[in-house]
C-alpha cells in the first residue's frame, strides 16, 4: 500500500484542487500556510512586479502629483 497522498485521487488535477481547498480552509482561520508553487498557481497566485524606489520617485511630478501614465 502506497503512502503517497496522490493515490487517493483519480487525477492530478483533483489532487491539486483538493490541496487548494485545504489551503483556503487553513488560511481562512488566519493561520500562516506554506503553499506549493503548483497549488498557488492553481489558486491564481501571481508574482507582483513592484516599482523600484527610483521608478517610484520618477513617477512623482514636481507638483507632488503622481503620473500614472508612465
C-alpha positions in Angstrom: 0.0 0.0 0.0 1.4 3.4 -1.0 1.6 6.3 1.4 1.5 8.8 -1.4 -1.5 11.1 -0.8 -1.9 11.5 -4.6 -3.0 7.9 -4.7 -6.4 8.8 -3.1 -7.4 10.9 -6.1 -8.4 9.9 -9.6 -6.4 12.7 -11.3 -3.6 15.0 -10.6 -6.0 18.0 -11.2 -8.3 16.6 -8.5 -5.3 16.3 -6.1 -4.2 19.9 -6.7 -7.8 21.2 -6.4 -8.1 19.3 -3.0 -4.9 20.9 -1.8 -6.1 24.4 -2.9 -9.4 23.9 -1.0 -7.4 22.8 2.1 -5.1 25.7 1.8 -8.0 28.1 1.6 -9.6 26.5 4.6 -6.5 26.8 6.7 -5.8 30.4 5.6 -9.4 31.3 6.4 -8.5 30.5 10.1 -5.8 33.2 10.0 -3.0 30.7 10.2 0.1 31.1 8.0 0.1 28.4 5.3 3.0 27.3 3.2 1.8 26.8 -0.3 3.3 24.6 -3.0 4.0 26.7 -6.2 1.7 24.4 -8.3 -1.1 24.8 -5.8 -0.5 28.6 -5.7 -0.7 28.7 -9.5 -3.9 26.8 -9.4 -5.3 29.3 -6.9 -4.4 32.2 -9.3 -1.4 33.5 -7.5 1.0 35.7 -9.4 4.3 37.4 -8.9 3.8 41.1 -8.4 6.4 43.3 -10.1 6.8 46.3 -7.8 8.3 49.6 -8.8 11.9 50.2 -7.8 12.4 53.1 -5.5 13.9 55.1 -8.4 10.9 54.4 -10.6 8.5 55.4 -7.9 10.3 58.7 -7.4 10.4 59.4 -11.1 6.6 58.9 -11.3 6.0 61.8 -8.9 5.8 65.2 -10.7 7.3 68.3 -9.2 3.8 69.4 -8.1 3.5 66.3 -6.0 1.0 64.8 -8.4 1.6 61.2 -9.4 1.8 60.4 -13.1 0.0 57.1 -13.6 0.6 57.1 -17.3 4.2 56.4 -17.2 
